[in-house]
Amino acid sequence: MKNFRKELWFETKTRRAYLNITPQVEAAIAESGIRDGLCLVNAMHISASVFINDDERGLHGDFDRWLEKLAPHEPIDQYRHNDTGEDNADAHLKRTIMGRETVVAITDGKLDFGPWEQIFYGEFDGRRRKRVLIKIIGE
Ligand code: ZN
């Protein structure tokens, strides 16, 4: 069995962002040379997510509005986590809702997706450098 590890780096210009990272994951699979196996993609930060959904702008806005309703960024003092001097309690909650990672099967050297599935990096406390881990195992 082969294994392959790679980190992707992101620094979004906005506090929240939704990036389609499928091309970078496909490039990692090609680089790994693995034809059949599993591909784990996870956010390495507790204020960002990796999730699978549709690459449709209206839906991304819907996610953003829904998350802001569930865990509004402001007022900052509504969260006990922010008593530590941080202002990102909402980002921790949004990350938990949207998830840490995805695992996708690799078949014949390609992501074995269902219809319309794409991999996204969800940023909830951006404007700083953050990482995503890709780990691929198989043969
Ligand atoms: Zn925090």
Backbone and ligand atoms as CSV (ligand in chain L), in Angstrom:
chain,resi,resn,atom,element,x,y,z
A,1,MET,N,N,0.842,-1.201,0.000
A,1,MET,CA,C,0.000,0.000,0.000
A,1,MET,C,C,0.878,1.252,0.000
A,2,LYS,N,N,0.489,2.191,-0.804
A,2,LYS,CA,C,1.203,3.470,-0.854
A,2,LYS,C,C,0.479,4.489,0.022
A,3,ASN,N,N,1.230,5.489,0.463
A,3,ASN,CA,C,0.557,6.604,1.128
A,3,ASN,C,C,1.209,7.909,0.706
A,4,PHE,N,N,0.426,8.969,0.797
A,4,PHE,CA,C,0.839,10.277,0.285
A,4,PHE,C,C,0.240,11.348,1.188
A,5,ARG,N,N,1.045,12.364,1.492
A,5,ARG,CA,C,0.577,13.452,2.364
A,5,ARG,C,C,0.942,14.791,1.750
A,6,LYS,N,N,0.015,15.713,1.832
A,6,LYS,CA,C,0.273,17.050,1.303
A,6,LYS,C,C,-0.549,18.071,2.082
A,7,GLU,N,N,0.015,19.278,2.253
A,7,GLU,CA,C,-0.733,20.367,2.887
A,7,GLU,C,C,-1.042,21.434,1.855
A,8,LEU,N,N,-2.246,21.968,1.924
A,8,LEU,CA,C,-2.625,23.132,1.117
A,8,LEU,C,C,-2.704,24.330,2.066
A,9,TRP,N,N,-2.287,25.497,1.593
A,9,TRP,CA,C,-2.332,26.704,2.410
A,9,TRP,C,C,-3.332,27.702,1.832
A,10,PHE,N,N,-4.038,28.354,2.719
A,10,PHE,CA,C,-5.024,29.354,2.291
A,10,PHE,C,C,-4.899,30.599,3.162
A,11,GLU,N,N,-5.145,31.752,2.551
A,11,GLU,CA,C,-5.280,33.006,3.316
A,11,GLU,C,C,-6.372,33.818,2.624
A,12,THR,N,N,-7.586,33.725,3.149
A,12,THR,CA,C,-8.702,34.408,2.500
A,12,THR,C,C,-8.679,35.893,2.865
A,13,LYS,N,N,-9.198,36.718,1.965
A,13,LYS,CA,C,-9.223,38.168,2.186
A,13,LYS,C,C,-10.359,38.568,3.121
A,14,THR,N,N,-11.360,37.701,3.220
A,14,THR,CA,C,-12.532,37.993,4.043
A,14,THR,C,C,-12.560,37.055,5.253
A,15,ARG,N,N,-13.319,37.453,6.278
A,15,ARG,CA,C,-13.448,36.613,7.480
A,15,ARG,C,C,-14.044,35.260,7.118
A,16,ARG,N,N,-15.093,35.252,6.282
A,16,ARG,CA,C,-15.705,33.983,5.874
A,16,ARG,C,C,-15.589,33.823,4.365
A,17,ALA,N,N,-15.334,32.579,3.936
A,17,ALA,CA,C,-15.187,32.300,2.503
A,17,ALA,C,C,-15.444,30.814,2.259
A,18,TYR,N,N,-15.843,30.520,1.015
A,18,TYR,CA,C,-16.133,29.137,0.610
A,18,TYR,C,C,-15.397,28.898,-0.698
A,19,LEU,N,N,-14.364,28.056,-0.646
A,19,LEU,CA,C,-13.494,27.844,-1.806
A,19,LEU,C,C,-13.622,26.419,-2.310
A,20,ASN,N,N,-13.808,26.273,-3.616
A,20,ASN,CA,C,-13.810,24.939,-4.224
A,20,ASN,C,C,-12.357,24.484,-4.364
A,21,ILE,N,N,-11.974,23.464,-3.588
A,21,ILE,CA,C,-10.587,22.988,-3.615
A,21,ILE,C,C,-10.466,21.657,-4.354
A,22,THR,N,N,-11.508,21.269,-5.088
A,22,THR,CA,C,-11.478,20.003,-5.829
A,22,THR,C,C,-10.282,19.926,-6.787
A,23,PRO,N,N,-9.952,21.003,-7.533
A,23,PRO,CA,C,-8.799,20.894,-8.444
A,23,PRO,C,C,-7.489,20.591,-7.717
A,24,GLN,N,N,-7.295,21.191,-6.533
A,24,GLN,CA,C,-6.066,20.927,-5.766
A,24,GLN,C,C,-6.033,19.483,-5.260
A,25,VAL,N,N,-7.213,18.951,-4.884
A,25,VAL,CA,C,-7.257,17.562,-4.403
A,25,VAL,C,C,-7.002,16.614,-5.570
A,26,GLU,N,N,-7.569,16.905,-6.730
A,26,GLU,CA,C,-7.325,16.081,-7.925
A,26,GLU,C,C,-5.841,16.101,-8.299
A,27,ALA,N,N,-5.215,17.273,-8.168
A,27,ALA,CA,C,-3.780,17.378,-8.474
A,27,ALA,C,C,-2.965,16.532,-7.502
A,28,ALA,N,N,-3.380,16.512,-6.228
A,28,ALA,CA,C,-2.671,15.701,-5.226
A,28,ALA,C,C,-2.798,14.213,-5.550
A,29,ILE,N,N,-3.969,13.798,-6.003
A,29,ILE,CA,C,-4.173,12.384,-6.364
A,29,ILE,C,C,-3.276,12.014,-7.545
A,30,ALA,N,N,-3.212,12.902,-8.525
A,30,ALA,CA,C,-2.339,12.646,-9.685
A,30,ALA,C,C,-0.886,12.548,-9.233
A,31,GLU,N,N,-0.487,13.470,-8.332
A,31,GLU,CA,C,0.889,13.485,-7.821
A,31,GLU,C,C,1.201,12.203,-7.037
A,32,SER,N,N,0.198,11.678,-6.329
A,32,SER,CA,C,0.408,10.487,-5.489
A,32,SER,C,C,0.618,9.229,-6.316
A,33,GLY,N,N,0.067,9.202,-7.527
A,33,GLY,CA,C,0.141,8.005,-8.358
A,33,GLY,C,C,-0.788,6.889,-7.901
A,34,ILE,N,N,-1.589,7.162,-6.867
A,34,ILE,CA,C,-2.512,6.140,-6.341
A,34,ILE,C,C,-3.762,6.072,-7.218
A,35,ARG,N,N,-4.127,4.847,-7.635
A,35,ARG,CA,C,-5.236,4.655,-8.578
A,35,ARG,C,C,-6.519,4.213,-7.871
A,36,ASP,N,N,-6.339,3.481,-6.769
A,36,ASP,CA,C,-7.493,3.000,-6.015
A,36,ASP,C,C,-7.211,3.113,-4.528
A,37,GLY,N,N,-8.091,3.809,-3.820
A,37,GLY,CA,C,-7.855,3.994,-2.392
A,37,GLY,C,C,-8.823,4.993,-1.806
A,38,LEU,N,N,-8.345,5.677,-0.748
A,38,LEU,CA,C,-9.165,6.649,-0.040
A,38,LEU,C,C,-8.387,7.954,0.100
A,39,CYS,N,N,-9.121,9.037,0.005
A,39,CYS,CA,C,-8.520,10.367,0.118
A,39,CYS,C,C,-9.219,11.127,1.243
A,40,LEU,N,N,-8.461,11.402,2.296
A,40,LEU,CA,C,-8.941,12.217,3.417
A,40,LEU,C,C,-8.534,13.666,3.163
A,41,VAL,N,N,-9.465,14.584,3.354
A,41,VAL,CA,C,-9.157,16.012,3.269
A,41,VAL,C,C,-9.725,16.664,4.523
A,42,ASN,N,N,-8.853,17.264,5.349
A,42,ASN,CA,C,-9.365,17.888,6.571
A,42,ASN,C,C,-8.746,19.255,6.828
A,43,ALA,N,N,-9.577,20.122,7.415
A,43,ALA,CA,C,-9.086,21.417,7.875
A,43,ALA,C,C,-8.215,21.175,9.100
A,44,MET,N,N,-7.063,21.845,9.176
A,44,MET,CA,C,-6.153,21.667,10.309
A,44,MET,C,C,-6.374,22.743,11.373
A,45,HIS,N,N,-7.446,23.488,11.248
A,45,HIS,CA,C,-7.742,24.575,12.184
A,45,HIS,C,C,-9.184,24.428,12.678
A,46,ILE,N,N,-9.414,24.823,13.934
A,46,ILE,CA,C,-10.716,24.605,14.557
A,46,ILE,C,C,-11.695,25.739,14.278
A,47,SER,N,N,-11.362,26.575,13.306
A,47,SER,CA,C,-12.275,27.644,12.871
A,47,SER,C,C,-12.457,27.598,11.350
A,48,ALA,N,N,-12.237,26.411,10.754
A,48,ALA,CA,C,-12.425,26.214,9.309
A,48,ALA,C,C,-12.919,24.794,9.078
A,49,SER,N,N,-13.569,24.577,7.939
A,49,SER,CA,C,-14.169,23.279,7.621
A,49,SER,C,C,-13.738,22.793,6.249
A,50,VAL,N,N,-13.852,21.491,6.059
A,50,VAL,CA,C,-13.833,20.913,4.721
A,50,VAL,C,C,-15.122,20.120,4.583
A,51,PHE,N,N,-15.859,20.385,3.526
A,51,PHE,CA,C,-17.143,19.707,3.339
A,51,PHE,C,C,-17.400,19.494,1.850
A,52,ILE,N,N,-18.368,18.633,1.566
A,52,ILE,CA,C,-18.721,18.337,0.172
A,52,ILE,C,C,-20.124,18.841,-0.099
A,53,ASN,N,N,-20.255,19.598,-1.187
A,53,ASN,CA,C,-21.588,20.006,-1.628
A,53,ASN,C,C,-21.516,20.512,-3.064
A,54,ASP,N,N,-22.554,21.228,-3.464
A,54,ASP,CA,C,-22.701,21.696,-4.840
A,54,ASP,C,C,-21.914,22.997,-5.047
A,55,ASP,N,N,-21.284,23.145,-6.187
A,55,ASP,CA,C,-20.582,24.395,-6.496
A,55,ASP,C,C,-21.568,25.357,-7.147
A,56,GLU,N,N,-22.398,25.953,-6.311
A,56,GLU,CA,C,-23.451,26.843,-6.814
A,56,GLU,C,C,-23.488,28.068,-5.906
A,57,ARG,N,N,-23.305,29.242,-6.486
A,57,ARG,CA,C,-23.102,30.460,-5.692
A,57,ARG,C,C,-24.273,30.796,-4.780
A,58,GLY,N,N,-25.484,30.569,-5.283
A,58,GLY,CA,C,-26.665,30.831,-4.457
A,58,GLY,C,C,-26.643,29.989,-3.197
A,59,LEU,N,N,-26.262,28.731,-3.355
A,59,LEU,CA,C,-26.190,27.824,-2.203
A,59,LEU,C,C,-25.122,28.275,-1.208
A,60,HIS,N,N,-23.989,28.764,-1.710
A,60,HIS,CA,C,-22.931,29.223,-0.803
A,60,HIS,C,C,-23.415,30.409,0.030
A,61,GLY,N,N,-24.179,31.298,-0.601
A,61,GLY,CA,C,-24.789,32.402,0.141
A,61,GLY,C,C,-25.799,31.886,1.154
A,62,ASP,N,N,-26.539,30.849,0.780
A,62,ASP,CA,C,-27.503,30.254,1.715
A,62,ASP,C,C,-26.785,29.669,2.932
A,63,PHE,N,N,-25.687,28.952,2.682
A,63,PHE,CA,C,-24.895,28.420,3.805
A,63,PHE,C,C,-24.473,29.559,4.720
A,64,ASP,N,N,-23.957,30.622,4.128
A,64,ASP,CA,C,-23.411,31.721,4.910
A,64,ASP,C,C,-24.485,32.386,5.766
A,65,ARG,N,N,-25.646,32.641,5.172
A,65,ARG,CA,C,-26.736,33.272,5.930
A,65,ARG,C,C,-27.262,32.347,7.022
A,66,TRP,N,N,-27.364,31.071,6.710
A,66,TRP,CA,C,-27.839,30.073,7.680
A,66,TRP,C,C,-26.884,29.979,8.868
A,67,LEU,N,N,-25.580,29.935,8.570
A,67,LEU,CA,C,-24.586,29.852,9.648
A,67,LEU,C,C,-24.599,31.122,10.502
A,68,GLU,N,N,-24.793,32.284,9.868
A,68,GLU,CA,C,-24.850,33.537,10.620
A,68,GLU,C,C,-26.102,33.605,11.496
A,69,LYS,N,N,-27.178,32.960,11.064
A,69,LYS,CA,C,-28.378,32.902,11.914
A,69,LYS,C,C,-28.130,32.003,13.123
A,70,LEU,N,N,-27.464,30.865,12.880
A,70,LEU,CA,C,-27.222,29.904,13.960
A,70,LEU,C,C,-26.188,30.422,14.955
A,71,ALA,N,N,-25.136,31.053,14.425
A,71,ALA,CA,C,-24.023,31.511,15.269
A,71,ALA,C,C,-23.527,32.851,14.734
A,72,PRO,N,N,-24.276,33.936,15.020
A,72,PRO,CA,C,-23.880,35.252,14.497
A,72,PRO,C,C,-22.515,35.683,15.049
A,73,HIS,N,N,-21.718,36.306,14.190
A,73,HIS,CA,C,-20.396,36.774,14.649
A,73,HIS,C,C,-20.543,37.815,15.767
A,74,GLU,N,N,-21.520,38.724,15.581
A,74,GLU,CA,C,-21.719,39.796,16.561
A,74,GLU,C,C,-23.104,39.680,17.210
A,75,PRO,N,N,-23.320,40.159,18.402
A,75,PRO,CA,C,-22.307,40.806,19.254
A,75,PRO,C,C,-21.287,39.797,19.803
A,76,ILE,N,N,-20.055,40.203,19.778
A,76,ILE,CA,C,-18.950,39.329,20.180
A,76,ILE,C,C,-19.071,38.897,21.640
A,77,ASP,N,N,-19.626,39.788,22.479
A,77,ASP,CA,C,-19.654,39.474,23.918
A,77,ASP,C,C,-20.769,38.504,24.316
A,78,GLN,N,N,-21.497,37.979,23.322
A,78,GLN,CA,C,-22.502,36.968,23.650
A,78,GLN,C,C,-21.873,35.592,23.910
A,79,TYR,N,N,-20.577,35.450,23.573
A,79,TYR,CA,C,-19.912,34.149,23.682
A,79,TYR,C,C,-18.881,34.151,24.799
A,80,ARG,N,N,-18.905,33.105,25.628
A,80,ARG,CA,C,-17.927,33.011,26.726
A,80,ARG,C,C,-16.511,32.773,26.191
A,81,HIS,N,N,-16.396,32.065,25.044
A,81,HIS,CA,C,-15.055,31.849,24.466
A,81,HIS,C,C,-14.359,33.183,24.198
A,82,ASN,N,N,-15.129,34.202,23.858
A,82,ASN,CA,C,-14.519,35.499,23.535
A,82,ASN,C,C,-14.060,36.260,24.786
A,83,ASP,N,N,-14.435,35.764,25.983
A,83,ASP,CA,C,-13.907,36.352,27.216
A,83,ASP,C,C,-12.394,36.177,27.299
A,84,THR,N,N,-11.846,35.235,26.507
A,84,THR,CA,C,-10.397,35.002,26.505
A,84,THR,C,C,-9.651,36.094,25.753
A,85,GLY,N,N,-10.405,37.002,25.094
A,85,GLY,CA,C,-9.769,38.041,24.288
A,85,GLY,C,C,-9.871,37.749,22.801
A,86,GLU,N,N,-10.322,36.524,22.446
A,86,GLU,CA,C,-10.551,36.201,21.042
A,86,GLU,C,C,-11.900,36.752,20.597
A,87,ASP,N,N,-12.117,36.754,19.278
A,87,ASP,CA,C,-13.411,37.207,18.771
A,87,ASP,C,C,-14.016,36.156,17.835
A,88,ASN,N,N,-13.539,34.899,17.937
A,88,ASN,CA,C,-13.914,33.911,16.921
A,88,ASN,C,C,-14.769,32.756,17.438
A,89,ALA,N,N,-15.481,32.958,18.527
A,89,ALA,CA,C,-16.332,31.879,19.043
A,89,ALA,C,C,-17.293,31.386,17.964
A,90,ASP,N,N,-17.864,32.321,17.209
A,90,ASP,CA,C,-18.804,31.923,16.150
A,90,ASP,C,C,-18.128,31.013,15.132
A,91,ALA,N,N,-16.848,31.255,14.852
A,91,ALA,CA,C,-16.125,30.452,13.863
A,91,ALA,C,C,-15.959,29.009,14.354
A,92,HIS,N,N,-15.716,28.831,15.653
A,92,HIS,CA,C,-15.634,27.474,16.212
A,92,HIS,C,C,-16.966,26.749,16.041
A,93,LEU,N,N,-18.066,27.462,16.293
A,93,LEU,CA,C,-19.391,26.833,16.179
A,93,LEU,C,C,-19.699,26.500,14.727
A,94,LYS,N,N,-19.403,27.435,13.818
A,94,LYS,CA,C,-19.659,27.205,12.382
A,94,LYS,C,C,-18.840,26.019,11.886
A,95,ARG,N,N,-17.604,25.927,12.344
A,95,ARG,CA,C,-16.749,24.799,11.944
A,95,ARG,C,C,-17.362,23.468,12.390
A,96,THR,N,N,-17.908,23.452,13.591
A,96,THR,CA,C,-18.473,22.208,14.098
A,96,THR,C,C,-19.705,21.802,13.290
A,97,ILE,N,N,-20.506,22.786,12.900
A,97,ILE,CA,C,-21.694,22.493,12.091
A,97,ILE,C,C,-21.296,21.961,10.713
A,98,MET,N,N,-20.316,22.587,10.091
A,98,MET,CA,C,-19.953,22.235,8.706
A,98,MET,C,C,-18.959,21.081,8.622
A,99,GLY,N,N,-18.340,20.726,9.727
A,99,GLY,CA,C,-17.517,19.520,9.764
A,99,GLY,C,C,-16.040,19.766,9.559
A,100,ARG,N,N,-15.274,18.808,10.023
A,100,ARG,CA,C,-13.807,18.892,9.954
A,100,ARG,C,C,-13.248,18.372,8.654
A,101,GLU,N,N,-13.825,17.248,8.138
A,101,GLU,CA,C,-13.162,16.557,7.033
A,101,GLU,C,C,-14.153,15.866,6.103
A,102,THR,N,N,-13.593,15.428,4.976
A,102,THR,CA,C,-14.302,14.539,4.078
A,102,THR,C,C,-13.365,13.381,3.725
A,103,VAL,N,N,-13.953,12.252,3.412
A,103,VAL,CA,C,-13.213,11.115,2.873
A,103,VAL,C,C,-13.895,10.727,1.564
A,104,VAL,N,N,-13.111,10.648,0.498
A,104,VAL,CA,C,-13.667,10.320,-0.821
A,104,VAL,C,C,-12.917,9.108,-1.370
A,105,ALA,N,N,-13.655,8.189,-1.959
A,105,ALA,CA,C,-13.033,7.034,-2.614
A,105,ALA,C,C,-12.306,7.491,-3.875
A,106,ILE,N,N,-11.185,6.838,-4.154
A,106,ILE,CA,C,-10.472,7.042,-5.417
A,106,ILE,C,C,-10.617,5.769,-6.238
A,107,THR,N,N,-11.124,5.916,-7.440
A,107,THR,CA,C,-11.304,4.783,-8.351
A,107,THR,C,C,-10.713,5.161,-9.697
A,108,ASP,N,N,-9.837,4.305,-10.207
A,108,ASP,CA,C,-9.170,4.576,-11.492
A,108,ASP,C,C,-8.495,5.947,-11.503
A,109,GLY,N,N,-7.909,6.319,-10.366
A,109,GLY,CA,C,-7.140,7.558,-10.291
A,109,GLY,C,C,-7.969,8.819,-10.190
A,110,LYS,N,N,-9.286,8.661,-9.980
A,110,LYS,CA,C,-10.168,9.839,-9.909
A,110,LYS,C,C,-11.033,9.808,-8.646
A,111,LEU,N,N,-11.434,10.993,-8.198
A,111,LEU,CA,C,-12.399,11.089,-7.095
A,111,LEU,C,C,-13.704,10.444,-7.537
A,112,ASP,N,N,-14.192,9.495,-6.742
A,112,ASP,CA,C,-15.384,8.720,-7.119
A,112,ASP,C,C,-16.623,9.422,-6.555
A,113,PHE,N,N,-16.943,10.570,-7.138
A,113,PHE,CA,C,-18.016,11.446,-6.657
A,113,PHE,C,C,-19.393,10.991,-7.105
A,114,GLY,N,N,-20.415,11.352,-6.330
A,114,GLY,CA,C,-21.782,11.340,-6.804
A,114,GLY,C,C,-22.023,12.583,-7.642
A,115,PRO,N,N,-23.233,12.677,-8.231
A,115,PRO,CA,C,-23.531,13.820,-9.101
A,115,PRO,C,C,-23.373,15.144,-8.348
A,116,TRP,N,N,-22.661,16.086,-8.908
A,116,TRP,CA,C,-22.505,17.463,-8.427
A,116,TRP,C,C,-21.624,17.598,-7.197
A,117,GLU,N,N,-21.087,16.507,-6.679
A,117,GLU,CA,C,-20.257,16.636,-5.485
A,117,GLU,C,C,-18.937,17.348,-5.804
A,118,GLN,N,N,-18.605,18.311,-4.940
A,118,GLN,CA,C,-17.333,19.021,-5.022
A,118,GLN,C,C,-16.841,19.236,-3.589
A,119,ILE,N,N,-15.533,19.407,-3.431
A,119,ILE,CA,C,-14.945,19.570,-2.100
A,119,ILE,C,C,-14.679,21.054,-1.850
A,120,PHE,N,N,-15.123,21.528,-0.696
A,120,PHE,CA,C,-14.971,22.947,-0.336
A,120,PHE,C,C,-14.177,23.133,0.946
A,121,TYR,N,N,-13.407,24.223,0.945
A,121,TYR,CA,C,-12.806,24.739,2.167
A,121,TYR,C,C,-13.716,25.857,2.662
A,122,GLY,N,N,-14.238,25.701,3.861
A,122,GLY,CA,C,-15.071,26.734,4.477
A,122,GLY,C,C,-14.243,27.478,5.512
A,123,GLU,N,N,-14.068,28.753,5.285
A,123,GLU,CA,C,-13.287,29.594,6.214
A,123,GLU,C,C,-14.246,30.437,7.045
A,124,PHE,N,N,-14.045,30.435,8.366
A,124,PHE,CA,C,-14.933,31.204,9.246
A,124,PHE,C,C,-14.188,32.230,10.092
A,125,ASP,N,N,-12.875,32.222,9.991
A,125,ASP,CA,C,-12.059,33.225,10.704
A,125,ASP,C,C,-10.787,33.433,9.888
A,126,GLY,N,N,-10.949,34.054,8.730
A,126,GLY,CA,C,-9.879,34.132,7.751
A,126,GLY,C,C,-8.940,35.306,7.957
A,127,ARG,N,N,-8.322,35.719,6.848
A,127,ARG,CA,C,-7.351,36.820,6.847
A,127,ARG,C,C,-6.067,36.445,7.596
A,128,ARG,N,N,-5.803,35.128,7.657
A,128,ARG,CA,C,-4.505,34.632,8.143
A,128,ARG,C,C,-4.249,33.290,7.486
A,129,ARG,N,N,-2.977,32.872,7.481
A,129,ARG,CA,C,-2.597,31.648,6.786
A,129,ARG,C,C,-3.068,30.419,7.551
A,130,LYS,N,N,-3.778,29.531,6.827
A,130,LYS,CA,C,-4.290,28.310,7.450
A,130,LYS,C,C,-4.126,27.142,6.487
A,131,ARG,N,N,-4.144,25.931,7.061
A,131,ARG,CA,C,-3.796,24.736,6.292
A,131,ARG,C,C,-4.928,23.730,6.189
A,132,VAL,N,N,-4.871,22.972,5.101
A,132,VAL,CA,C,-5.716,21.791,4.896
A,132,VAL,C,C,-4.778,20.614,4.648
A,133,LEU,N,N,-5.075,19.489,5.282
A,133,LEU,CA,C,-4.282,18.272,5.102
A,133,LEU,C,C,-4.968,17.346,4.094
A,134,ILE,N,N,-4.172,16.816,3.170
A,134,ILE,CA,C,-4.647,15.764,2.270
A,134,ILE,C,C,-3.827,14.517,2.580
A,135,LYS,N,N,-4.497,13.416,2.871
A,135,LYS,CA,C,-3.819,12.136,3.091
A,135,LYS,C,C,-4.480,11.104,2.188
A,136,ILE,N,N,-3.650,10.458,1.391
A,136,ILE,CA,C,-4.179,9.486,0.434
A,136,ILE,C,C,-3.507,8.137,0.710
A,137,ILE,N,N,-4.337,7.089,0.811
A,137,ILE,CA,C,-3.790,5.735,0.948
A,137,ILE,C,C,-4.414,4.847,-0.111
A,138,GLY,N,N,-3.655,3.887,-0.576
A,138,GLY,CA,C,-4.173,2.965,-1.597
A,138,GLY,C,C,-3.048,2.395,-2.415
A,139,GLU,N,N,-3.379,2.012,-3.631
A,139,GLU,CA,C,-2.336,1.441,-4.489
A,139,GLU,C,C,-2.612,1.752,-5.943
L,1,ZN,ZN,ZN,-11.003,30.770,19.336
